[in-house]
Amino acid sequence: MTALGDFTAGDVLQASDLNAIGAWTAFTPSWNNFTVGNGTQDFAYCLINNVMLLNGFLTLGTTSVMGSNPSFNLPASKTVQRPAIAGVTARDFGVATRLFYAVPVTGSTTIGFSYWTPAGSVINNAAVSATTPWTWANGDYIRISIVMEVD
C-alpha cells in the first residue's frame, strides 16, 4: 500500500489505500512511574501522514500504583518542537474531576501529564504524584485525547 501523501509517478491508487486512511490501531502503553496492576486501559491511535491522533482511557484497580511524574511511551516519535493539542481529564472516583494537560517530551516517544491548580488569582501547573492532586485509588481514571505532529 502506498502511504497517504507518499505517491510517486506510476503508483496506482487502490481502494485499500483509501480505506486505510484513518484506520485506528489498538496499543498498550508502556508506563514510567506508574504500575497498572489490575487496572484497565484502552488506547488506540491513528496516523495520517505526520499527524497522530491518540485516544486512551486508564482506570486504576486495587493494585495500581501511581508514582511521581507518570508518563507513557507513544507509538510514534516526536522530534518536532510544535506542541501537541491535548485534552486530558482525570477523576477522583466519586469525588472530583480535574483538567490535566499533556506534556510531550520532544525527541522521544514519551508523554506525561500535569494538572492545573489555583493559587490565589493565578492558575499554576503542578506535577502528578501518588498523593497529588489526590491520593490515587481504585476507580480513579485518566482520559487522554491527543493530536500531535510526529516523525
Stockholm file with secondary structure:
# STOCKHOLM 1.0

chainA/1-151         MTALGDFTAGDVLQASDLNAIGAWTAFTPSWNNFTVGNGTQDFAYCLINNVMLLNGFLTLGTTSVMGSNPSFNLPASKTVQRPAIAGVTARDFGVATRLFYAVPVTGSTTIGFSYWTPAGSVINNAAVSATTPWTWANGDYIRISIVMEVD
#=GR chainA/1-151 SS CCCTTCCCTTCCCCHHHHHHTTCCEEECCCEEEEECTTCEEEEEEEEETTEEEEEEEEECCTTCEEEEEEEEEEEEEECSCSCCEEEEEEEETTTEEEEEEEEECTTEEEEEEEEEEEETTEEEEEECBTTBSSCCCTTCEEEEEEEEECC
#=GC SS_cons         CCCTTCCCTTCCCCHHHHHHTTCCEEECCCEEEEECTTCEEEEEEEEETTEEEEEEEEECCTTCEEEEEEEEEEEEEECSCSCCEEEEEEEETTTEEEEEEEEECTTEEEEEEEEEEEETTEEEEEECBTTBSSCCCTTCEEEEEEEEECC
//
